[in-house]
Amino acid sequence: MKTNNRLLKYTIGNDDKKTVRKFLVHNHFSSSQLHNLKNKGGLIFVNHKQRHFDYKIKPGDEMLIVLNSEEPSDLIEPMKGAVDIVYEDSYLLVVNKPPGIASLPAKAKDNKTMANLVKAYLIGKHENSSIHLVTRLDRNTSGLMVFAKTSYSHSLLDQILHTDKFQKYYLAMVYGHVEPSSGLIDLPIGIDPTAFYMRTIDYKQGKESQTLYETVEKYRDASLMKMKLLTGRTHQIRVHLTAIGHPIIGDDMYSKKVDSRMSRQALHCYELKIVHPVTKTLLNLKAPLPKDMVMLEGVLRGESNG
């Protein structure tokens, strides 16, 4: 067990690697993690004695790793504000992002973003305030976002990000009724040649992109869709739904029309299923629909019954 996020404790088993370095590599330490451990103040103890990477370990040995402290970047300024915490422990922080706020500061802007808010929150708790963003959301997409609390837990989460150990589910309200009502959208996504900030289906240079979908509810001329990301491309759900002829309501960038019922794309990351990379417990985290999507849902149901 770990007592805090800078201490890692292991008991060496019969089948474990026989040197400290090989053991750590087997336990998902990246080359940069090993470099930081060796050169930036990290410590290795075996049976309460300080050891180096080449030390030979044996079954029953107790190993303690003291991770190096991290110097927070000055590029992200702490800004106080409300942070809706869905889950938190020594290793990660999951927040419910409201619509209308970016995940990270853009180079030319210093407006308040989730990274700025989370940094101020961590400073307030006297914790490491280096920002390690694991998942990001578009400015006008709401829902669950994951931050790691150290570079080590960040690397562990990165390694499972697009596997069954890290599942991301979204709710979207789209135009029309999707046929078939459930399935897989498997279309490569690339940068739109007409606008660098947009994405498009690109069979020549696009990256493989896959989205599972199912219809949750049908309205008169719209649908509530549940989406599961199998890959993590920029604007993936928005581009995929547009490509099959059912753009998200309010997504004027891709639908090419302004909808008075919704001032942003009706897209919300409502559930994460994460096998915790340290404790191995399953985290099943949810964020309820925000008010604007609840209101849109009411409007769509009313139109269906009217």
Backbone bond lengths (Angstrom), bond angles and torsions (degrees), N, CA, C in turn:
res aa  C-N    CA-C-N  psi(-1)  N-CA   C-N-CA  omega(-1)  CA-C   N-CA-C  phi
1 M - - - 1.472 - - 1.529 110.33 -
2 K 1.340 114.40 151.73 1.458 119.54 177.21 1.522 109.38 -103.20
3 T 1.325 117.30 143.18 1.452 119.89 177.05 1.518 111.83 -91.06
4 N 1.320 117.56 -26.89 1.459 120.42 170.91 1.519 107.92 -154.18
5 N 1.337 115.98 177.98 1.466 117.72 -170.64 1.533 113.72 -77.95
6 R 1.336 118.89 1.34 1.468 120.10 174.71 1.523 111.55 -103.74
7 L 1.331 117.69 -4.24 1.461 121.23 -179.86 1.518 109.89 -115.20
8 L 1.329 116.34 130.77 1.459 122.17 175.75 1.520 108.07 -123.02
9 K 1.325 116.74 126.70 1.460 120.85 -178.60 1.528 109.71 -117.35
10 Y 1.314 116.57 134.06 1.458 122.06 179.30 1.527 109.87 -133.28
11 T 1.326 115.69 147.63 1.463 121.35 166.32 1.519 106.91 -110.70
12 I 1.324 116.50 124.30 1.464 120.59 -174.11 1.534 110.05 -73.27
13 G 1.338 115.00 129.41 1.459 120.51 -179.99 1.516 111.91 -97.62
14 N 1.321 115.73 175.84 1.472 121.13 -177.10 1.525 112.82 -63.56
15 D 1.323 116.63 -32.46 1.463 120.30 -174.82 1.520 113.45 -97.24
16 D 1.325 117.25 4.88 1.461 119.39 -176.91 1.529 111.55 -75.97
17 K 1.355 114.34 160.45 1.461 120.84 178.59 1.524 110.12 -62.56
18 K 1.325 116.39 156.91 1.465 120.27 -167.96 1.520 115.59 -98.13
19 T 1.337 118.31 -3.99 1.467 119.16 171.75 1.521 108.36 -124.20
20 V 1.323 115.76 158.63 1.463 120.38 -178.82 1.524 110.53 -57.56
21 R 1.341 116.96 -46.21 1.472 119.96 -177.63 1.536 111.13 -60.04
22 K 1.335 115.99 -49.72 1.469 118.84 -177.72 1.523 111.29 -64.46
23 F 1.320 117.32 -35.42 1.462 121.31 177.49 1.531 110.45 -63.22
24 L 1.323 116.52 -45.20 1.460 120.23 -178.42 1.527 111.45 -67.33
25 V 1.336 117.13 -40.93 1.466 119.94 176.81 1.523 109.87 -60.46
26 H 1.326 117.15 -41.59 1.466 121.84 178.74 1.526 110.52 -64.11
27 N 1.330 116.69 -27.41 1.469 121.48 178.89 1.532 111.87 -96.04
28 H 1.334 115.08 27.81 1.469 123.27 168.27 1.521 114.86 71.30
29 F 1.330 117.81 24.95 1.457 119.12 168.83 1.529 108.08 -75.75
30 S 1.324 116.11 126.36 1.462 120.25 177.64 1.526 109.69 -78.82
31 S 1.337 116.28 170.16 1.471 119.56 179.31 1.525 110.41 -62.50
32 S 1.333 117.10 -36.85 1.476 118.76 178.77 1.529 111.08 -69.65
33 Q 1.330 117.05 -34.21 1.471 119.78 175.90 1.529 110.68 -63.60
34 L 1.334 116.07 -43.26 1.469 120.08 178.54 1.526 110.91 -63.93
35 H 1.339 115.74 -40.39 1.468 120.24 178.31 1.530 110.37 -60.94
36 N 1.337 115.87 -46.13 1.468 119.54 -178.98 1.526 111.19 -65.14
37 L 1.328 115.65 -37.78 1.460 120.18 -179.88 1.535 110.32 -63.11
38 K 1.328 115.33 -38.40 1.468 120.08 -176.63 1.525 112.59 -81.43
39 N 1.339 117.30 -38.33 1.466 120.79 -168.32 1.525 116.03 -110.56
40 K 1.341 117.23 -8.83 1.464 118.54 -174.93 1.525 112.80 -123.42
41 G 1.329 115.43 30.10 1.464 118.05 170.11 1.511 116.11 97.49
42 G 1.349 118.10 9.24 1.456 119.48 174.70 1.516 111.14 -75.72
43 L 1.333 116.22 160.22 1.465 120.75 -178.05 1.529 110.14 -134.76
44 I 1.336 116.37 148.14 1.455 123.18 177.21 1.523 108.03 -124.85
45 F 1.340 115.94 125.77 1.460 120.69 175.61 1.522 109.06 -122.63
46 V 1.327 117.22 134.43 1.461 122.70 171.29 1.521 106.96 -121.71
47 N 1.340 114.67 121.22 1.481 120.39 -176.54 1.532 111.50 51.64
48 H 1.346 114.03 43.56 1.471 123.51 174.02 1.522 114.00 72.33
49 K 1.329 117.97 9.39 1.466 120.33 176.17 1.531 109.23 -116.77
50 Q 1.347 115.36 137.59 1.464 119.09 -178.16 1.528 110.61 -68.45
51 R 1.336 115.34 133.04 1.457 120.46 -177.57 1.533 110.54 -133.06
52 H 1.352 114.99 169.59 1.459 121.41 179.50 1.527 110.27 -111.82
53 F 1.337 116.45 176.91 1.463 122.33 -174.45 1.532 112.89 -58.97
54 D 1.321 117.21 -33.40 1.471 119.17 -173.87 1.536 112.69 -87.13
55 Y 1.330 117.48 3.65 1.465 120.47 -178.57 1.537 109.96 -66.80
56 K 1.328 116.07 134.06 1.461 121.07 -179.54 1.532 109.59 -84.21
57 I 1.338 115.02 128.57 1.464 120.53 -178.33 1.533 109.21 -109.23
58 K 1.349 115.29 159.33 1.468 120.05 -179.02 1.525 109.18 -136.95
59 P 1.341 117.26 160.17 1.465 120.48 -179.25 1.526 111.65 -53.56
60 G 1.337 114.40 137.20 1.462 120.52 -179.78 1.510 113.96 94.50
61 D 1.341 117.88 -15.77 1.466 120.45 177.42 1.531 110.28 -61.99
62 E 1.320 115.36 144.20 1.469 121.45 175.04 1.531 108.21 -103.11
63 M 1.325 115.78 121.10 1.457 120.06 -179.00 1.533 110.01 -112.11
64 L 1.327 114.97 133.58 1.468 121.35 175.32 1.520 108.44 -121.18
65 I 1.328 116.10 123.79 1.459 121.91 175.98 1.522 108.24 -107.41
66 V 1.322 116.26 124.40 1.470 120.96 173.74 1.528 106.37 -104.05
67 L 1.318 116.14 108.97 1.463 120.01 -178.50 1.518 110.64 -69.49
68 N 1.330 115.87 149.07 1.465 120.02 177.20 1.515 110.40 -65.13
69 S 1.319 116.44 148.40 1.467 119.89 175.06 1.531 108.23 -72.84
70 E 1.334 115.44 155.35 1.463 120.42 -177.42 1.522 110.03 -112.54
71 E 1.329 114.97 140.72 1.458 120.17 176.04 1.536 108.38 -93.95
72 P 1.336 117.44 115.66 1.464 119.27 -179.40 1.531 111.69 -61.45
73 S 1.320 116.43 143.83 1.460 121.44 178.14 1.522 110.48 -72.22
74 D 1.333 115.77 143.09 1.465 120.31 176.27 1.525 111.92 -80.18
75 L 1.334 116.75 -7.12 1.463 119.80 -175.57 1.521 111.90 -69.51
76 I 1.333 116.33 -27.75 1.468 120.33 178.87 1.524 108.36 -106.85
77 E 1.315 115.41 114.46 1.460 121.49 -177.23 1.527 109.73 -86.28
78 P 1.324 118.55 132.19 1.472 118.71 177.11 1.531 110.87 -67.06
79 M 1.317 117.04 133.13 1.465 122.81 178.20 1.518 108.35 -133.04
80 K 1.305 116.92 125.54 1.461 120.61 -177.01 1.524 110.69 -75.95
81 G 1.325 114.33 144.89 1.457 120.88 178.74 1.517 109.04 172.44
82 A 1.324 115.93 173.06 1.462 120.88 -177.32 1.525 110.60 -69.27
83 V 1.332 115.64 135.62 1.464 122.13 173.93 1.526 106.77 -127.92
84 D 1.324 116.64 120.13 1.464 122.12 -179.39 1.531 108.47 -86.99
85 I 1.336 115.67 99.39 1.465 121.19 -176.35 1.531 109.58 -84.05
86 V 1.323 116.33 123.05 1.467 121.53 177.31 1.525 110.47 -96.13
87 Y 1.333 116.81 -36.26 1.465 121.28 179.31 1.522 108.30 -154.75
88 E 1.335 115.45 143.66 1.463 119.46 176.58 1.521 109.94 -154.54
89 D 1.334 115.47 137.61 1.452 121.29 168.72 1.528 107.91 -145.51
90 S 1.318 118.07 -161.60 1.464 120.55 -176.52 1.519 113.11 -70.35
91 Y 1.336 117.08 -16.01 1.458 120.93 -169.82 1.524 114.38 -110.15
92 L 1.341 115.93 -32.49 1.460 118.11 -176.33 1.515 111.61 -147.80
93 L 1.329 113.29 163.54 1.458 122.46 -178.24 1.522 107.48 -136.23
94 V 1.331 117.36 126.14 1.460 121.62 178.10 1.520 108.04 -115.98
95 V 1.323 115.91 125.98 1.464 121.27 -177.24 1.521 109.81 -120.36
96 N 1.324 115.32 157.37 1.462 122.54 174.92 1.527 107.32 -101.63
97 K 1.329 115.76 105.49 1.467 120.74 -175.91 1.533 110.63 -81.31
98 P 1.330 117.34 128.48 1.460 118.64 173.99 1.526 110.68 -75.51
99 P 1.325 117.93 161.01 1.466 119.29 175.35 1.525 110.90 -69.16
100 G 1.326 115.61 155.44 1.463 120.46 173.98 1.507 115.17 89.46
101 I 1.333 117.62 7.66 1.458 120.36 177.85 1.528 108.04 -131.01
102 A 1.328 116.17 136.05 1.462 120.68 -178.06 1.528 110.80 -76.36
103 S 1.328 116.03 161.95 1.464 120.93 177.78 1.524 111.18 -76.95
104 L 1.333 116.07 -46.27 1.466 122.79 -177.38 1.521 109.76 -130.68
105 P 1.346 117.98 153.81 1.465 119.12 176.57 1.529 110.87 -65.66
106 A 1.328 115.82 138.49 1.470 120.11 170.57 1.520 107.53 -78.47
107 K 1.319 116.35 159.21 1.467 120.08 -175.96 1.525 111.85 -59.05
108 A 1.323 116.09 -37.00 1.467 119.26 -173.99 1.521 112.65 -91.84
109 K 1.330 117.13 -3.68 1.466 119.47 -174.58 1.523 110.61 -123.64
110 D 1.309 115.96 147.57 1.450 119.19 173.92 1.529 109.96 -125.69
111 N 1.340 116.10 30.37 1.457 120.07 176.11 1.527 110.01 -67.20
112 K 1.318 115.54 163.97 1.457 121.12 -179.72 1.532 110.14 -66.26
113 T 1.331 116.30 128.36 1.459 122.02 177.09 1.522 108.97 -126.90
114 M 1.340 117.38 173.53 1.461 119.70 178.34 1.529 110.89 -62.07
115 A 1.335 117.26 -36.14 1.462 120.09 179.08 1.532 110.98 -61.61
116 N 1.332 117.52 -41.62 1.466 121.03 178.16 1.532 111.51 -63.82
117 L 1.331 115.88 -42.41 1.464 120.66 -179.11 1.531 111.40 -67.13
118 V 1.336 115.78 -43.05 1.465 119.81 -178.83 1.526 110.40 -66.86
119 K 1.338 116.98 -37.19 1.471 119.73 178.63 1.534 110.14 -61.63
120 A 1.327 117.44 -44.26 1.466 120.75 178.61 1.534 110.79 -64.51
121 Y 1.320 116.00 -38.45 1.469 120.60 178.50 1.533 110.92 -61.61
122 L 1.338 116.68 -45.31 1.463 120.74 -178.88 1.525 111.39 -67.61
123 I 1.331 116.43 -39.55 1.472 119.61 176.88 1.527 109.82 -61.00
124 G 1.330 116.28 -40.46 1.463 121.20 178.66 1.517 112.94 -61.56
125 K 1.338 116.42 -26.06 1.465 121.05 178.47 1.529 112.00 -95.46
126 H 1.349 116.32 4.15 1.470 122.38 -178.27 1.526 111.39 59.34
127 E 1.336 116.02 39.23 1.462 121.52 177.83 1.525 110.08 -108.34
128 N 1.333 115.32 166.94 1.459 120.85 172.97 1.525 108.80 -53.12
129 S 1.332 116.85 122.92 1.470 119.63 -174.57 1.525 112.88 -105.54
130 S 1.340 116.73 16.79 1.463 118.59 171.53 1.523 108.47 -66.09
131 I 1.333 116.36 134.74 1.462 120.15 -177.22 1.526 109.44 -90.40
132 H 1.335 115.64 121.75 1.466 122.19 177.08 1.530 107.49 -122.61
133 L 1.316 116.17 91.15 1.463 121.10 -177.33 1.529 109.13 -81.85
134 V 1.324 116.89 119.60 1.467 122.13 -178.75 1.526 110.29 -92.20
135 T 1.322 117.29 -45.20 1.469 121.13 176.25 1.519 108.64 -128.82
136 R 1.315 116.05 144.37 1.465 119.75 178.18 1.523 109.57 -124.34
137 L 1.316 115.14 159.26 1.460 121.82 176.84 1.521 109.18 -126.74
138 D 1.333 116.45 149.78 1.462 120.46 173.90 1.524 109.11 -58.99
139 R 1.317 115.81 155.44 1.470 121.35 -179.09 1.536 111.85 -49.97
140 N 1.334 116.92 -44.41 1.465 120.14 -174.90 1.519 114.12 -99.80
141 T 1.339 116.68 16.32 1.460 121.71 168.71 1.520 107.12 -102.50
142 S 1.326 116.30 138.16 1.469 120.55 -179.36 1.523 109.92 -105.98
143 G 1.335 115.36 169.33 1.454 119.55 170.82 1.515 115.84 120.16
144 L 1.321 115.31 -158.56 1.456 123.38 -167.71 1.525 112.35 -76.33
145 M 1.321 115.10 130.76 1.465 123.82 175.37 1.517 109.16 -129.45
146 V 1.339 116.28 144.46 1.463 120.94 -176.47 1.529 110.24 -114.82
147 F 1.329 115.46 130.01 1.457 123.43 171.48 1.527 108.12 -116.41
148 A 1.334 117.06 138.61 1.466 121.00 171.08 1.525 108.50 -92.21
149 K 1.318 116.35 151.28 1.464 119.47 -177.48 1.528 113.79 -92.57
150 T 1.324 117.32 -15.99 1.466 120.67 175.70 1.524 108.33 -140.28
151 S 1.323 115.80 164.01 1.467 119.19 177.88 1.525 110.53 -65.71
152 Y 1.340 117.22 -29.31 1.466 119.34 179.16 1.527 110.84 -68.19
153 S 1.327 117.79 -49.50 1.468 118.83 179.14 1.528 110.49 -66.47
154 H 1.347 117.15 -28.96 1.464 120.50 175.01 1.528 110.14 -61.80
155 S 1.332 116.45 -45.65 1.465 119.06 -178.63 1.527 110.91 -66.88
156 L 1.337 117.89 -35.91 1.472 120.47 176.87 1.523 110.94 -63.92
157 L 1.322 117.06 -42.73 1.469 120.96 -179.91 1.522 110.82 -68.84
158 D 1.336 116.93 -39.45 1.472 120.44 177.87 1.528 111.43 -58.15
159 Q 1.324 116.51 -36.49 1.460 120.59 -176.43 1.528 112.96 -69.86
160 I 1.348 118.03 -21.40 1.469 120.39 179.42 1.524 112.39 -109.58
161 L 1.336 116.52 3.73 1.469 120.79 -167.71 1.522 113.61 -56.43
162 H 1.311 118.86 -41.59 1.467 120.67 -177.69 1.522 111.24 -111.90
163 T 1.332 115.29 41.15 1.458 121.44 177.23 1.524 108.67 -123.84
164 D 1.341 116.09 177.50 1.465 120.34 178.22 1.519 112.38 -66.72
165 K 1.319 116.94 -10.52 1.468 119.88 178.43 1.532 112.43 -83.37
166 F 1.332 116.24 -4.78 1.470 120.54 -179.83 1.531 107.12 -144.35
167 Q 1.329 116.24 90.86 1.461 121.17 -174.15 1.534 110.19 -106.30
168 K 1.339 115.48 131.40 1.470 121.59 -177.83 1.525 109.68 -116.76
169 Y 1.321 115.64 128.18 1.468 121.53 -179.19 1.531 110.06 -122.29
170 Y 1.326 114.65 138.79 1.458 121.50 -179.21 1.522 110.14 -124.76
171 L 1.327 115.81 155.05 1.459 122.29 168.05 1.519 108.08 -113.68
172 A 1.338 115.95 134.52 1.466 121.21 179.60 1.528 108.81 -136.22
173 M 1.317 115.73 141.76 1.461 121.13 173.38 1.519 107.53 -106.43
174 V 1.331 115.33 121.01 1.465 120.70 -170.50 1.520 111.17 -122.37
175 Y 1.325 114.99 161.81 1.465 120.88 174.53 1.524 110.29 -74.32
176 G 1.316 117.02 135.73 1.458 121.65 172.23 1.514 114.21 81.56
177 H 1.334 114.91 -175.73 1.464 122.78 178.62 1.528 108.60 -112.82
178 V 1.322 116.58 124.37 1.465 121.44 -175.45 1.532 109.52 -82.12
179 E 1.320 115.79 128.95 1.467 121.32 175.77 1.530 110.09 -123.83
180 P 1.344 118.26 131.31 1.466 125.76 -6.15 1.531 111.12 -64.92
181 S 1.326 115.67 163.35 1.474 119.58 -171.85 1.525 113.07 -70.70
182 S 1.340 116.70 -14.30 1.462 120.05 173.80 1.515 108.38 -146.64
183 G 1.325 116.08 157.22 1.459 118.88 -179.53 1.515 112.37 165.14
184 L 1.323 115.47 -164.56 1.461 123.13 -178.94 1.524 109.31 -121.06
185 I 1.329 116.03 127.14 1.471 120.83 171.40 1.519 106.45 -95.89
186 D 1.332 116.14 116.74 1.468 121.88 -175.99 1.525 107.59 -125.08
187 L 1.333 115.86 84.64 1.467 121.74 -176.34 1.529 109.24 -135.35
188 P 1.332 118.49 131.33 1.470 120.85 -177.85 1.528 111.65 -71.44
189 I 1.327 115.56 141.14 1.468 120.92 -176.48 1.524 109.86 -116.08
190 G 1.328 115.42 134.56 1.457 121.68 176.26 1.516 110.64 -135.87
191 I 1.341 115.91 178.66 1.466 121.13 179.16 1.522 109.73 -73.40
192 D 1.323 116.57 135.01 1.463 121.88 178.90 1.533 108.59 -69.60
193 P 1.329 118.55 122.26 1.470 120.03 -177.79 1.522 113.54 -65.00
194 T 1.337 117.04 -17.90 1.472 119.71 -178.93 1.528 112.22 -88.63
195 A 1.336 117.59 -17.42 1.466 120.47 -179.03 1.530 108.29 -157.52
196 F 1.336 117.57 115.45 1.462 121.89 -172.74 1.523 112.88 -62.06
197 Y 1.347 117.95 -25.50 1.460 121.03 -176.69 1.531 111.88 -85.80
198 M 1.332 117.27 -4.66 1.456 121.06 178.38 1.528 110.65 -105.07
199 R 1.317 115.27 163.27 1.461 121.32 177.24 1.536 108.68 -123.06
200 T 1.339 115.12 159.14 1.461 120.10 -178.18 1.516 109.36 -150.99
201 I 1.331 116.93 165.50 1.457 120.54 174.46 1.525 108.02 -73.52
202 D 1.327 115.90 125.40 1.472 121.46 -175.55 1.526 108.46 -136.60
203 Y 1.341 115.30 102.89 1.464 120.05 -175.73 1.526 112.65 -74.44
204 K 1.323 117.93 -19.00 1.467 120.86 -176.94 1.532 112.13 -90.28
205 Q 1.324 116.29 -49.85 1.469 119.93 -174.11 1.525 114.02 -116.41
206 G 1.325 116.98 -3.16 1.461 119.96 -177.23 1.518 113.05 -70.20
207 K 1.336 115.24 156.71 1.462 121.17 177.96 1.527 109.78 -91.50
208 E 1.325 114.98 145.57 1.461 120.59 179.01 1.528 109.95 -53.56
209 S 1.333 116.12 131.98 1.464 121.21 -175.85 1.525 109.13 -143.57
210 Q 1.332 115.76 128.61 1.462 119.78 -175.94 1.521 110.94 -134.99
211 T 1.340 114.98 133.13 1.456 122.40 179.44 1.523 109.24 -133.78
212 L 1.325 116.54 123.59 1.465 120.84 172.21 1.521 109.04 -86.54
213 Y 1.324 117.32 142.11 1.460 119.99 -179.96 1.516 110.63 -139.68
214 E 1.326 115.11 154.22 1.462 120.99 168.97 1.521 108.93 -149.59
215 T 1.342 115.53 146.89 1.460 120.76 178.87 1.521 109.11 -81.51
216 V 1.336 116.77 125.56 1.458 122.05 179.26 1.521 110.72 -92.80
217 E 1.340 116.58 -40.30 1.468 121.49 -178.29 1.524 108.65 -153.68
218 K 1.332 114.99 141.20 1.461 120.33 176.13 1.521 109.60 -107.87
219 Y 1.329 115.65 135.66 1.452 122.15 173.43 1.531 107.45 -107.70
220 R 1.317 117.32 -171.00 1.467 118.76 -176.00 1.533 111.86 -60.25
221 D 1.331 116.20 -50.59 1.465 119.05 -179.57 1.523 111.21 -135.31
222 A 1.350 115.64 32.71 1.472 121.29 -179.61 1.523 108.69 -154.79
223 S 1.333 115.54 170.03 1.465 120.68 -179.42 1.522 110.65 -143.68
224 L 1.327 115.07 149.76 1.462 121.71 169.64 1.526 106.68 -97.85
225 M 1.333 116.15 120.12 1.461 121.98 -175.20 1.524 110.47 -112.95
226 K 1.342 115.08 142.26 1.461 121.69 170.65 1.523 107.31 -104.69
227 M 1.327 115.98 126.87 1.463 121.50 -175.53 1.525 109.47 -120.53
228 K 1.333 115.78 141.01 1.453 121.07 173.48 1.522 108.49 -122.55
229 L 1.331 115.99 123.71 1.467 120.41 179.53 1.519 110.78 -80.92
230 L 1.329 116.37 126.59 1.459 121.07 172.99 1.532 111.19 -99.70
231 T 1.336 116.06 -20.57 1.465 122.53 172.52 1.526 107.02 -129.54
232 G 1.322 117.11 174.27 1.466 119.66 -174.41 1.514 113.51 -128.68
233 R 1.325 117.19 61.82 1.465 120.71 -179.93 1.529 111.01 -86.60
234 T 1.329 115.72 152.34 1.464 120.99 175.22 1.535 109.68 -58.05
235 H 1.334 116.54 131.24 1.470 124.06 177.51 1.534 112.80 59.57
236 Q 1.343 117.32 23.29 1.471 119.95 -170.50 1.526 113.84 -54.49
237 I 1.335 117.49 -52.60 1.470 119.53 -176.78 1.516 110.22 -64.73
238 R 1.323 117.30 -41.10 1.466 120.88 -178.65 1.530 111.47 -62.32
239 V 1.334 115.98 -43.02 1.474 120.97 -178.95 1.533 110.73 -71.13
240 H 1.329 116.95 -42.88 1.461 120.18 -178.81 1.530 111.90 -64.08
241 L 1.337 117.26 -44.15 1.465 119.38 -179.73 1.528 111.26 -66.58
242 T 1.326 116.15 -37.65 1.473 119.57 176.10 1.525 110.38 -63.90
243 A 1.336 116.56 -39.54 1.460 121.40 -176.83 1.524 112.26 -64.20
244 I 1.341 117.92 -31.48 1.469 119.93 179.50 1.530 111.76 -93.51
245 G 1.338 115.79 9.97 1.461 120.17 173.20 1.506 115.62 88.64
246 H 1.344 117.20 16.37 1.463 120.46 -178.15 1.531 110.43 -134.99
247 P 1.333 117.05 68.22 1.469 119.10 -178.94 1.519 111.94 -62.78
248 I 1.329 114.83 159.74 1.464 120.92 -179.53 1.526 109.90 -73.96
249 I 1.325 116.32 136.19 1.459 121.39 177.24 1.530 109.20 -59.93
250 G 1.320 116.63 131.75 1.462 122.01 179.93 1.520 114.56 88.85
251 D 1.330 117.60 -6.61 1.471 120.83 -178.58 1.525 108.97 -89.25
252 D 1.334 115.93 76.46 1.469 119.50 -174.21 1.530 112.01 -65.68
253 M 1.353 117.90 -23.46 1.461 120.09 179.50 1.532 110.91 -62.20
254 Y 1.328 116.43 -39.76 1.461 119.55 -176.43 1.535 113.28 -105.39
255 S 1.331 117.86 -29.98 1.471 119.06 178.72 1.524 111.68 -80.66
256 K 1.346 115.98 -18.72 1.477 122.94 -179.61 1.526 112.21 65.05
257 K 1.331 116.94 23.50 1.469 119.12 175.43 1.527 110.10 -145.72
258 V 1.335 114.38 143.05 1.463 121.22 177.53 1.523 107.76 -86.96
259 D 1.328 116.40 133.70 1.466 121.50 -179.79 1.521 109.05 -116.36
260 S 1.310 116.86 119.41 1.469 120.89 -175.34 1.529 112.28 -67.15
261 R 1.324 117.04 -15.12 1.471 120.19 -178.20 1.522 113.03 -81.13
262 M 1.345 117.18 -16.27 1.471 120.10 -174.09 1.518 109.35 -150.62
263 S 1.326 117.10 128.11 1.466 120.87 -174.84 1.524 113.00 -92.62
264 R 1.332 117.42 2.90 1.470 122.04 178.65 1.519 107.49 -152.19
265 Q 1.350 116.85 172.59 1.452 117.74 175.88 1.529 110.28 -65.94
266 A 1.327 117.06 133.07 1.465 122.42 -178.05 1.525 108.92 -80.68
267 L 1.328 115.42 73.44 1.457 122.33 -175.28 1.526 109.19 -135.87
268 H 1.342 115.59 130.10 1.461 120.48 -172.24 1.528 109.14 -143.77
269 C 1.332 116.69 126.43 1.470 121.65 174.17 1.525 107.31 -81.34
270 Y 1.328 116.21 101.25 1.467 119.19 -168.89 1.526 114.12 -100.89
271 E 1.351 118.26 -14.66 1.460 118.28 -177.46 1.529 111.00 -149.43
272 L 1.339 115.24 139.83 1.458 122.59 171.86 1.527 108.14 -128.48
273 K 1.329 115.34 135.34 1.459 120.91 172.09 1.526 106.86 -118.91
274 I 1.323 115.87 108.66 1.460 121.32 -174.09 1.525 109.78 -123.44
275 V 1.330 116.36 126.07 1.466 119.55 168.88 1.526 106.06 -80.02
276 H 1.324 115.66 111.29 1.461 120.66 -174.34 1.531 109.34 -55.05
277 P 1.334 117.90 125.13 1.466 119.81 -172.81 1.525 114.39 -68.62
278 V 1.319 118.08 -15.47 1.466 120.55 179.36 1.530 111.18 -106.08
279 T 1.339 117.18 -52.01 1.471 120.16 -176.14 1.519 112.36 -84.86
280 K 1.347 117.37 -16.98 1.472 124.45 -179.83 1.526 113.29 68.09
281 T 1.331 117.73 9.41 1.468 119.93 175.52 1.529 109.27 -80.49
282 L 1.334 116.68 153.24 1.459 121.29 178.95 1.522 109.74 -86.90
283 L 1.325 116.32 119.89 1.460 121.75 174.49 1.521 108.09 -94.72
284 N 1.318 116.70 121.38 1.470 121.23 176.21 1.524 106.91 -115.19
285 L 1.335 115.43 98.80 1.458 121.54 -169.73 1.523 110.37 -110.82
286 K 1.325 116.39 138.84 1.464 120.19 -178.06 1.528 111.04 -134.61
287 A 1.330 114.61 151.22 1.463 121.58 175.30 1.523 107.20 -130.67
288 P 1.337 118.47 124.58 1.466 120.57 -177.36 1.520 111.58 -65.60
289 L 1.331 116.38 158.76 1.465 120.26 176.49 1.528 110.11 -57.41
290 P 1.318 117.73 135.52 1.464 119.76 176.00 1.528 111.05 -70.18
291 K 1.338 115.28 166.19 1.470 120.52 -171.97 1.519 113.33 -57.52
292 D 1.349 116.93 -40.57 1.471 117.41 -175.66 1.522 111.95 -66.76
293 M 1.334 117.92 -32.96 1.460 120.27 177.70 1.529 111.32 -77.44
294 V 1.327 117.34 -32.67 1.466 120.40 173.61 1.529 109.91 -62.63
295 M 1.333 116.06 -42.48 1.468 120.16 178.77 1.524 111.07 -65.27
296 L 1.331 117.33 -42.30 1.462 120.91 177.75 1.526 110.41 -62.28
297 E 1.335 116.40 -40.58 1.462 120.74 178.00 1.525 110.28 -59.38
298 G 1.339 116.54 -42.74 1.466 120.54 177.34 1.509 113.05 -62.33
299 V 1.336 115.94 -41.41 1.469 121.42 177.94 1.522 110.23 -62.69
300 L 1.334 117.38 -46.54 1.461 121.54 -177.60 1.520 111.42 -64.75
301 R 1.325 117.12 -38.92 1.468 120.52 177.36 1.519 110.20 -67.54
302 G 1.342 116.27 -38.49 1.462 119.99 178.49 1.515 112.43 -64.77
303 E 1.352 114.73 -39.58 1.473 119.05 178.63 1.521 110.66 -65.55
304 S 1.341 116.56 -33.75 1.463 120.37 -179.87 1.523 111.36 -68.76
305 N 1.364 114.84 -34.49 1.473 119.20 -175.94 1.522 112.72 -90.23
306 G 1.350 115.12 -12.89 1.457 118.63 -173.14 1.507 112.98 -75.75
